[in-house]
Structure formats: structure tokens, C-alpha cells
Amino acid sequence: MATVTHTPVRPATPPPVHRRRSRRPWRYTAIGALILAVMLFPVYWMVNVSLQPANTAVSTPWFPTHLNLDGYTTALSQQGSNLLTSLLVAVGSVVFSLIIASPAAYALAHVDARWVGPVLFGILISQMVPGIVVANALYSAYNDLGLLNSIPGLVLADSTAGIPFAILILRAFMGNIPASVIEAARVDGAGRVRAFVSIVLPMSRNALITAGLFTLLFTWSDFLFALTLTTTEDVRPVTLGLYQYLGAHVSDWNAVMATATLASVPALVLLLVAQRYIATGVTGGAVK
């Protein structure tokens, strides 16, 4: 009897498909680069003018062919004290805001009470109050308390904007901390304050950095409180100093732009250093 062998039928190989490479990503990249260049051009022009000899900004070449640091020398000699004042006020506002906002945010996140909702609503409403209203009210109070033209006065004034924002940021992060972690610390013998300092604050490091960074940026760029609460040259932040410096040296643009460049460096450095902490999670690795 003859054996019949069945030859397996191979499926037909589909013809190769020639895919066209999409050029849309390159178009999007080019459009994004163009938009970024337009947005960063004022920054480039500021640095370019600061590196030129003293002249008007109209006659400044497009590229700094002959670098000149006289503008920075003039800016440091005339605006150095104002830069130091802004640094002290900014650091003081960050520290004071975080000291007040951290326990307040923790209480609002982990205390189950009826007053939590109205308090949060009041914090949100406080963010809607115009700054000029707060500045005028503080001027009358500072005049009676003797806090005008003082660094502590500016720290308190700038903290009025930093504390509510820091509370909202920290509460959102601290609300994600598992209650089991805090209860475990309480079982081990830690009190409420010890659990807050040793457990909650280390786990909220990224939130603290985020709130502190934005508070520092608010304070560093403040002009309204500086203009309202300082009347002498003894205590003058760099924003107010630059405003008055511009009126007195409007023809010496390299020194003006050098001052603006120096005032931008701290914020730029902090953003580069702290950017990896801003978007990270708070409770990562806390619970096994």
C-alpha cells in the first residue's frame, strides 16, 4: 500500500511594506526650537548687552565680539548690597514659610474635623486678595510697630504669599502618606511631634523643596512689598534697586543689564538643582 506524504503548505509571505518615515516629529521639533529661541532671545540680549562697553542698547552688536566686564564691576559695586538684601529676605521667607506651613499642612491632611474644609477655603480666598491691599495694610501696621525699612518686616510681608501656597502644596503631598507608617512610629514610642519630625518631614522632602523653591521665586521677584515697605536706601531689595538704578543710569545699559543678569543667576541655579525633586513622588520606598 502506497504511503501518501503530505507536504506542509507554507503561508504566503506578504510583500514588504515600505513605510514612509514621518516627518512630523522633525517639524514639531523645529517649531518648538523656534518658539524657544523667540522666548529666550530677551535673555540672550540681556547677557549680550551686559558684556559690551558702556553705550546705548541700540548700537549693541548682535554678538559680543569684544567682551567687557566693566558693567559687572559697576553692578557689584553699586548693587551688591541690594543683592545681599534680596538673598537674606528670600532665605528668611522660605524658612519662616516652611516652619509655619509644614505643621499646618500636616494637620489639614490628617485631622478629620469639620473645620478643615472652611480653613482650606479661607486659604484659597487669601490667595485672591490683591497684593496692593495687603501692602497698604502692612504699611500702617509696620509704621506703628517700627518694622519699616527692615529685613524682618520684608520677610513677614513676603511670607504672606508664601505660607498659603506652601500649605496647599504640602497638604497635597502629606495627604498621600500612609497612616500605617505614622501609626507604626507611634507604636514604637514616638510622640506626635517626634513622628512628624522624624517620619513625615523626611518623606515630604520633595514637597518641601517644591514649596520652598516657589516661595523663594515669589520673594526674589517681589517688587510691590519692596516699593511699599522700604523708604530708605538702608534696606533695598535688588528689584527696587534695579528699578531706581534704571532711572538714574538709563544711558549706561551694560551696568543695568549686568545687574539684571546677576539677579537672574540665583533663580536659574536653584531651578536647575531642584528640578528633579519637584515632580517626584513623596512616598516612594516608604512602604514595603
C-alpha positions as CSV (number, residue, x, y, z in Angstrom):
1,M,0.0,0.0,0.0
2,A,1.5,3.3,-1.1
3,T,2.2,6.0,1.6
4,V,0.9,9.4,0.9
5,T,3.1,12.1,2.2
6,H,1.5,15.5,2.9
7,T,3.8,18.4,2.1
8,P,3.0,21.3,4.6
9,V,1.8,24.3,2.9
10,R,3.7,27.4,3.9
11,P,1.7,30.6,4.2
12,A,2.4,33.1,1.6
13,T,4.9,35.7,2.7
14,P,3.3,39.2,2.5
15,P,5.1,41.6,0.3
16,P,7.4,44.0,2.1
17,V,5.7,47.2,3.1
18,H,7.7,50.3,2.5
19,R,6.8,52.7,5.3
20,R,7.3,56.3,4.8
21,R,9.2,58.0,7.6
22,S,7.1,60.5,9.2
23,R,8.5,64.0,9.1
24,R,6.1,65.4,11.6
25,P,8.4,64.9,14.6
26,W,11.1,66.9,12.9
27,R,8.5,69.6,12.1
28,Y,7.4,69.7,15.7
29,T,11.0,69.9,16.9
30,A,11.8,72.7,14.5
31,I,8.6,74.6,15.6
32,G,9.5,74.0,19.3
33,A,13.1,75.2,18.8
34,L,11.8,78.3,17.0
35,I,9.4,79.1,19.8
36,L,12.1,78.5,22.4
37,A,14.5,80.8,20.6
38,V,12.0,83.6,20.5
39,M,11.3,83.2,24.2
40,L,14.9,83.1,25.2
41,F,16.1,85.9,22.9
42,P,15.4,88.6,25.6
43,V,17.7,86.6,28.0
44,Y,20.4,86.4,25.4
45,W,20.1,90.1,24.6
46,M,20.4,90.9,28.3
47,V,23.6,88.9,28.6
48,N,24.9,90.3,25.3
49,V,24.4,93.9,26.4
50,S,25.9,93.3,29.8
51,L,29.2,92.1,28.1
52,Q,29.5,95.2,25.9
53,P,31.2,98.5,26.7
54,A,29.1,101.3,28.1
55,N,26.9,102.5,25.3
56,T,23.3,102.6,24.3
57,A,21.4,99.4,23.6
58,V,20.5,100.4,20.1
59,S,24.1,100.3,18.9
60,T,24.9,97.0,20.5
61,P,26.2,94.3,18.0
62,W,24.4,91.0,17.7
63,F,27.3,89.1,19.1
64,P,29.7,90.1,21.9
65,T,32.9,90.2,19.9
66,H,34.9,92.2,22.5
67,L,33.9,91.1,25.9
68,N,33.9,93.8,28.6
69,L,33.2,93.2,32.3
70,D,33.0,96.8,33.3
71,G,29.2,96.5,33.6
72,Y,29.5,93.7,36.2
73,T,32.1,95.6,38.1
74,T,29.8,98.6,38.3
75,A,26.8,96.5,39.1
76,L,28.6,94.7,42.0
77,S,29.9,97.9,43.5
78,Q,26.6,99.7,43.3
79,Q,24.0,96.9,43.6
80,G,25.9,94.3,45.7
81,S,24.2,95.3,48.9
82,N,20.8,95.1,47.3
83,L,21.6,91.6,46.0
84,L,22.6,90.6,49.6
85,T,19.4,92.1,51.0
86,S,17.3,90.1,48.5
87,L,19.1,86.9,49.4
88,L,18.6,87.4,53.1
89,V,14.9,88.2,52.6
90,A,14.3,85.3,50.3
91,V,16.0,82.7,52.5
92,G,14.3,84.1,55.6
93,S,10.9,84.0,53.9
94,V,11.5,80.4,52.8
95,V,12.5,79.2,56.3
96,F,9.7,81.1,58.0
97,S,7.1,79.9,55.5
98,L,8.1,76.3,55.8
99,I,8.1,76.4,59.6
100,I,4.6,77.7,59.6
101,A,3.2,75.8,56.6
102,S,4.6,72.3,57.4
103,P,2.6,71.6,60.7
104,A,-0.4,73.4,59.3
105,A,-0.5,71.2,56.2
106,Y,0.0,68.1,58.2
107,A,-2.9,68.9,60.5
108,L,-5.1,69.7,57.5
109,A,-4.2,66.5,55.8
110,H,-4.5,64.0,58.7
111,V,-7.0,65.6,61.0
112,D,-10.6,64.6,60.3
113,A,-12.7,67.5,61.5
114,R,-15.4,69.8,60.2
115,W,-13.2,72.9,60.3
116,V,-10.7,71.6,57.8
117,G,-12.9,72.5,54.8
118,P,-13.6,76.1,55.9
119,V,-9.9,76.6,56.7
120,L,-8.9,75.4,53.2
121,F,-11.5,77.6,51.7
122,G,-10.1,80.6,53.6
123,I,-6.6,79.8,52.4
124,L,-7.8,79.8,48.8
125,I,-9.6,83.1,49.4
126,S,-6.5,84.6,50.8
127,Q,-4.7,83.9,47.5
128,M,-7.2,86.1,45.7
129,V,-6.6,89.2,47.8
130,P,-4.7,91.8,45.7
131,G,-1.2,92.4,46.8
132,I,-1.6,96.2,47.0
133,V,-4.4,95.7,49.6
134,V,-2.0,93.6,51.8
135,A,0.8,96.1,51.2
136,N,-1.2,99.1,52.3
137,A,-2.5,97.3,55.4
138,L,1.0,96.2,56.3
139,Y,2.4,99.7,55.9
140,S,0.1,101.1,58.5
141,A,0.9,98.2,60.9
142,Y,4.6,98.4,60.2
143,N,4.6,102.2,60.8
144,D,3.2,101.6,64.3
145,L,5.5,98.6,65.1
146,G,8.7,100.1,63.7
147,L,9.2,97.4,61.1
148,L,9.5,99.7,58.1
149,N,12.9,99.5,56.3
150,S,13.8,96.2,58.0
151,I,14.6,92.8,56.8
152,P,12.3,91.0,59.3
153,G,9.5,93.2,58.0
154,L,10.1,92.2,54.4
155,V,10.4,88.6,55.5
156,L,6.9,88.7,57.2
157,A,5.4,90.5,54.2
158,D,6.7,88.1,51.6
159,S,5.6,85.2,53.8
160,T,2.0,86.3,53.5
161,A,2.2,85.0,49.9
162,G,4.5,82.0,50.6
163,I,2.7,80.4,53.5
164,P,-0.8,79.8,51.9
165,F,0.8,78.4,48.7
166,A,3.2,76.2,50.7
167,I,0.2,74.9,52.8
168,L,-1.7,73.9,49.7
169,I,1.4,72.2,48.1
170,L,2.4,70.3,51.3
171,R,-1.1,69.2,52.2
172,A,-1.5,67.6,48.8
173,F,1.8,65.6,49.3
174,M,1.3,64.8,53.0
175,G,-2.2,63.5,52.3
176,N,-0.7,60.6,50.4
177,I,1.5,59.5,53.3
178,P,0.0,56.1,54.5
179,A,-1.4,56.4,58.0
180,S,0.2,53.0,58.8
181,V,3.6,54.5,58.7
182,I,2.7,57.1,61.2
183,E,0.9,54.6,63.4
184,A,4.0,52.3,63.4
185,A,6.1,55.2,64.6
186,R,3.5,55.8,67.4
187,V,3.6,52.2,68.4
188,D,7.4,52.3,68.7
189,G,7.0,55.1,71.2
190,A,7.3,58.2,69.2
191,G,5.1,61.1,70.1
192,R,3.2,63.3,67.7
193,V,6.0,65.8,67.3
194,R,8.7,63.1,67.0
195,A,6.6,61.2,64.4
196,F,6.1,64.5,62.5
197,V,9.8,65.5,62.6
198,S,11.3,62.0,62.1
199,I,8.8,60.4,59.7
200,V,6.6,62.9,57.9
201,L,9.2,65.6,57.1
202,P,11.8,63.3,55.6
203,M,9.1,61.6,53.5
204,S,7.9,65.0,52.4
205,R,11.4,66.2,51.3
206,N,10.3,66.7,47.7
207,A,7.2,68.6,48.7
208,L,9.3,70.8,51.0
209,I,11.8,71.5,48.2
210,T,9.0,72.4,45.8
211,A,7.2,74.7,48.2
212,G,10.5,76.3,49.3
213,L,11.6,76.9,45.7
214,F,8.3,78.6,44.6
215,T,8.3,80.7,47.8
216,L,11.9,81.8,47.1
217,L,11.0,82.7,43.5
218,F,8.0,84.7,44.7
219,T,10.2,86.5,47.2
220,W,13.1,87.1,44.9
221,S,10.9,88.7,42.3
222,D,8.8,90.8,44.7
223,F,8.5,94.4,43.8
224,L,5.3,95.6,45.5
225,F,6.3,95.0,49.1
226,A,9.8,96.3,48.5
227,L,8.4,99.5,47.0
228,T,5.7,100.0,49.7
229,L,7.6,98.9,52.9
230,T,11.0,100.5,52.2
231,T,11.6,104.2,52.1
232,T,15.4,104.5,52.5
233,E,18.5,103.0,50.9
234,D,19.5,101.1,54.0
235,V,17.3,98.1,53.2
236,R,16.5,97.8,49.5
237,P,16.0,94.6,47.5
238,V,17.5,94.2,44.1
239,T,14.1,94.6,42.3
240,L,13.6,98.0,43.7
241,G,17.3,98.8,43.3
242,L,17.2,97.9,39.6
243,Y,14.0,100.0,39.1
244,Q,15.7,103.1,40.6
245,Y,19.0,102.2,39.0
246,L,17.4,102.2,35.6
247,G,16.1,105.7,36.0
248,A,19.5,107.1,37.2
249,H,21.7,105.2,34.7
250,V,19.5,104.8,31.6
251,S,22.4,105.6,29.3
252,D,24.7,103.0,31.0
253,W,22.9,99.9,29.7
254,N,25.8,97.4,30.3
255,A,25.6,98.0,34.1
256,V,21.8,97.8,34.1
257,M,21.8,94.5,32.1
258,A,24.7,93.2,34.3
259,T,22.6,93.8,37.4
260,A,19.6,92.0,35.8
261,T,21.8,89.1,34.8
262,L,23.2,88.8,38.4
263,A,19.7,89.0,39.7
264,S,18.7,86.1,37.4
265,V,21.5,83.7,38.3
266,P,20.3,82.5,41.8
267,A,16.8,81.6,40.5
268,L,18.3,79.8,37.5
269,V,20.8,77.8,39.6
270,L,18.0,76.8,42.1
271,L,15.7,75.7,39.2
272,L,18.5,73.5,37.7
273,V,19.4,72.0,41.0
274,A,15.9,71.3,42.3
275,Q,14.1,70.4,39.2
276,R,14.5,66.6,39.8
277,Y,12.8,66.9,43.2
278,I,9.7,68.8,42.0
279,A,7.8,66.1,40.1
280,T,8.9,63.0,42.1
281,G,6.7,61.1,44.4
282,V,6.7,61.6,48.2
283,T,6.1,58.1,49.5
284,G,8.3,56.2,47.2
285,G,10.0,53.4,49.1
286,A,8.3,54.3,52.4
287,V,6.0,51.2,52.5
288,K,7.3,47.8,51.6
